[in-house]
Amino acid sequence: MTFLFGSVEYFESELLNTLENWQESGSVNASLKGAYQILLDDLCFDFVCDDNIKKECLNNLKSAFLKVSSEKHEDLLVLA
């Protein structure tokens, strides 16, 4: 499925894809927080755009991280 760049859904997908790729490659440092940090750094230092758009993207990334974090936490509770 395709999501509009910068939307909460886009960042949810990016977080999960990054995490999945790390886990498949056997990365010891595979963590949701690490995936979040990479996307955050990309937005802050590599992404060139209007400041208002950047702020909206950062807010959407944070929202996506919180949503995915809570879903992952719920998944762990079900497995326990």
Sequence and secondary structure as in RCSB ss.txt:
>XXXX:A:sequence
MTFLFGSVEYFESELLNTLENWQESGSVNASLKGAYQILLDDLCFDFVCDDNIKKECLNNLKSAFLKVSSEKHED
LLVLA
>XXXX:A:secstr
    TTSHHHHHHHHHHHHHHHHHTT TT  HHHHHHHHHHIIIII  S HHHHHHHHHHHHHHHHHHHHHHHHH
HHHH 
